[in-house]
């Protein structure tokens, strides 16, 4: 019996419900979906609603409806981060025991002249009576931090240039870095396919995975889609929501295949979403992404 068999592929899409999905979100979702389905694996959906002030009522339902409209069907039940506080707290307490997490009373205003937080509270809280956040000690991680990306190859980051990431905020809300690592491990995620804007988050996440004894997933960071002004498409930059009518959905799905450098034939743009997805799964080639650059969002005609 082979006890070292490679686990079955498990991918995920993990949007923050701060608003409806836009074209950049679609490209990220489609890339992770095609990678999972082409490998015969599972594709899970996680709603990263760990920060309620950023998540207006109804936004998560809108995202679920958008994914369904584009034919991106997920496996199993939707995972919700707002239900996972106990797991995050347990992980934080373990990191504290290991000496890797510490309380910090400093405000951003105090260290705004520094590129990253300089670690003033590492050996004791500077203001004992002030509210505290919890931070990860980047100075105790791998130096330099190394990991492999399926598109970029072997990458190295200097932890000192990254600073000590916040794990739990002063308002008692858990931060993305800790939550995503705990959730990926519990869900058995083997492959993380996401946008290039999250590439520099990976060293912190690798440090957390090692400290908590979690397996490391494979990473594939996709080229970004930008607006006409060169800014990354985002909800903060008021990127328009995805199309809702069938013709627009077909056009945008085809455009997303193009944005992923999969070279779909022009005739595919007129095909139903199920046919477009079947074509994408059968011909998915991450190697083609090597020729893809950050590209502007296609214009509707």
C-alpha positions, 0 to 999 in steps of 0.5 A: 500500500502506498502511504505517500500517494498524492492527495486528490486535487482540492481547490477553492474560490474564496471571495470577500462579499464586499460587493458583487463580483466583477470581471477580475473576480471572474478571471480568478474564479474561472482560473481556479475552477478550470485548474480543478476540473481539468485535474478531475478534482474538487472546487470548493467555495468559501465566503470570506466574511471575516470582516462584517463592516466590509460585507453589506447585507445580501452581497454574499447571496449576489455572489452565489447567484453570479457564480451559478449564472456563469456555470461555476458550480462548486462542490459540497456546502459553502464555507462561511468564515464568520462561523469559524472564530473558535478555530482561528482563536485556537490557532492564535493561542498555539502561535502564542505558545510557540512564541510566534504571535504577540500583542501589539498596542502600537497605532499606525500613526505611530509608525507611519514613517516606517515602511513596515511595522518595526516590531516595537512590541515584540518583547512586551506591549509598549502601552499596557492599558491600550487595546492590542492587536496580535501580530506574527513575528516575521523575524523568526520565520525562514530567512529568506522565505522561499516557496514555489509558484507554478507560474513564477517558479521559485520565489524568495522574499525577505521577511524584514521587508514584509513586517509583522502581519496582523493576525487579530485586530484591535477590534477583535476581528481575525485577519485574513492571513490567519483565517485563510491558512486555518481554513485551507488546512481544515478543508484539505486544499491542495492547490491555491489558484488566485490573483497575482495581487496576493502573491506577497501574502504567501510568505506569511502564510507559509510561515503560519503553515509551518508553525501550525504543522499544516501541509503546504498547498501548491500555488498558482498566481494568475495575471491580473486584469486592470482598468483603463487607467492601469489600476487593478480591477477591484470593488474599491475602484468601483469595478462594474458588476458582472453581466446578468443577461445571457448574451453578456454572460456568454461574452464575459465568460469568453473574454475571461478565457482570453484573459487567461491566454487559453486562446478560445476560438472566436465561434465559442463566444456565441456558445452557451456557458456549459459549452464554453466551460467544457471547452476550457476544461478539456484544453486548460493549459496553465503553461499558456499563462506564462505568455499572459501579461496584466491586461486591461478589462475588455470593453463591451460593444 
